[in-house]
Amino acid sequence: MEFFENRPKRPFLLFVHSWNWLGQKWLRYRTRKALLRLSDEQLKDVGLTRHDLGC
């Protein structure tokens, strides 16, 4: 018997990909929210401007 013949099916693959996608969106949202709370001087220390954030 070959390896791929005995391989289990992946019924939850769509769920896993959706969960990962939502996690990335949530992390991006939290990061953007934290950066928007910084002052212009703090953003400059990090090397960003308000224009970089899309404001």
N, C-alpha and C positions, 0 to 999 in steps of 0.2 A: 504494500500500500504506500502510495506517495504521500508526501507531507501535505500537499494541498487538498488531497482527497479527504483527509481526516481533519481538516481545519474547520473549526466551528464558524458558523455564520455570524455576521455582525449586525444584529437587528437594531442596536442602539447607536450606530455610527452617526446617524443624523442628529440624534439627541446630543451626543458628545461634541460634534462640530458646532451645533447651535449654542451649547453651554459655553464653549471656548470663545465663540464670537461675542456673546453677551458679556463675558468677563473682560474681553479686550475693550469693548465699548464702555463698560463701567469704569475701567481703569483710566481710559482716556478722558472721560467726563470728570472724574475726581481730580486728575492732574490739571486739567484746564481750569477747573474751579479754584484749585489751590493757587495756581499762577495768577489768576485774575485778582486774588486778594492781596497780592504783593504790590508794593509801591513801585513807582517808576525807577527809583534809585536801586531798589532790591532787584528788579528785573535786569537793570544794567549790570549789576554785579554777576548775575547768572549769564549774561550775554544775550539777553532778549530785549525786545521793545514791545509796546502795546500793539504795534502793527504786526509783529510776528504772531501774536495771539489771535489776530483777526478781529480786533475791536474797532 
